[in-house]
């Protein structure tokens, strides 16, 4: 029955494409989380009234974040080809997509981190300061733990964006379900391939959303 409904699907290629999509999403998500947290902390700590208040540094970081958020992802991939080739040694395949995926998503997540940190009760921060807590202690014992539910929700939203980005990256040779749908489905006019790839991408989105919501609800103390 499967063969009659989807005659052009090659299961081996489909599994490889699905694995590549998970690979790109998970590893780029780890990089995005790390760099996004750093960007968000810099934006928060250097803002007016922040612990490291620094108008110039805040303006520089905010400008970098805004510029990369403004560039459409498909164009960003093309712009980063020389950097990707230098760093990875190729501009094709799942590994080659990782720099663009991280650079494209980290600024977006950085803004979500900044928003989450701003929602932390200032009274808790002031109490920590009054007890002589150092900046490092405030960051790791107050800011990040208190904002963790919002940080998890933010990384969930970012993960869903990343899944869409992997599909776009696939069109220019990064692999994954986007690559399989475009080159083996659309270009050959085999639309059963496009349909199955679309369904799998939607299921992956639902999976990440479910996991993110579950973790966020578990750690939310409110």
Secondary structure, DSSP 4 states (H G I P E B T S, - for coil): -HHHHSTT--HHHHHHHHHHHHHHHHHHHHHHHHHHHHHHHHHHHTSTTSTT--HHHHHHHHHHHHHHHHS-HHHHHHHTHHHHHHHHS-SSSHHHHHHHHHHHHHHHHHHHHHHHHHTS-HHHHHHHHHTT--HHHIIIIIIHHHHHHHHHHHHHHHHHHHHHHHHHHHHTT--HHHHIIIIIIITTT-HHHHHHHHHHHHHHHHHHHHHHHHHHHHH---
